[in-house]
Amino acid sequence: MIVITATVELHARHWEDAKALAQRHCEASRREPGCISHDWYPHPTREHTLFFYERWRDRAAIDAHFAEPYSAELVQCFQSWARSDVVLRMLTAGEVDERVIVRAG
């Protein structure tokens, strides 16, 4: 599994458009066969900043994802809307130990 994170600091005038685009992008991405999860969140302490958290089956799935037109649209829009560099981080998980630490009531 590969985890991708990215933080995008946006100019205020593009905030609403960026949230709508992020939502459309995530919904489309979730339908891809190699996508385990794909989410975005408003950053809790930095105004007009989005945080992306994604999990993918493997590098081939990520390469296919970046070849999708909606991924190119996202990158193109963020190139003009971002107020700082957008850095994508890919973390490869060799083994994942997942445990329930609290049972729901």
N, C-alpha and C positions, 0 to 999 in steps of 0.2 A: 504494500500500500504506500502511496505517496500523498503527503499532506502539503497543500499549498496555502500560504497566507500572503495577503497583500494589504497595504494601507494606502488609501488614496485621499489626499488633502485637496479639496476642491475650492474654486472660487465661489463665493456665496451666491452669485447670480446663476450658477449652474446646479445648485444643490437639489432642487426638486426634480430637474431632468435627470440628474445622476442617480437619484434613488429609484426613479421609474425604470431607467435603463438597467440598473443593477438587478432589480426584481425580474424583469423580462429575461435578462441574461441567465440568472440562476434557474428560473423555471425551465428554460430551454436546455440548459446544461444537465439538469437532473434527469432528463429523458435519455441522455446518452448512455450506451450500454456499459461503459467503464466508470461511470460516476457513482461513487458510494454516497457522497453528500456534497452539497454546494450551497453555501449560505453567505449572506452579507448582513452587516449590522452597522448602525450609526455608532461611531466611536463614543464611548461613555464620557470622555473628558476633553476631547478635541473637537471643537465646533467645525461643521462642514467637512467631516472626515468619515469615510467608509472603511470598514474592515471586512475583508473576505476570508472565509475559511472553507477549504474544499478538501475532499478526500477522493482519491482516484485509485483504480485497481493497479495500474502500471503506467510506465512511460508512454507506451503505445496509445493508451487511452487519452493521455494528456496531449500528445501530438495530434491526435484526431480532433480533440476539443479545440485546440488553437487553430485548426484548419477550418473550423465552422465560420460561416459569415457573421453570426452574431458575436463571436469572439473578436473578429476583426473590427466590427462596429464599436464594440466596447473600448478597444485599444485606441481606435481613431478618435472617439469622443473624449476619452480621458487625456489624450495628448494635448488637446486644446483647453480642456476644462480644469486640469490639475494645476495646483499652485506650487507643487514641488515634484521631484522625481517620484515615480511609482516603482517600488522595488518588490519583485515577486520572489518569495522564498519557497523552495521545494525541499521537503524533508522526507527522506526515505525511511520507512519503518520496517525493520527486519522482522521483529516479532511484536505483536500487540497483546498485552495482558489486560483484558477487560474484565472488570469485576463490579458487581453490584455492591455498593457500600452502604446504601440506605434503601430499604424497601418502602415502596409507596404504601400509604396508609390503607 
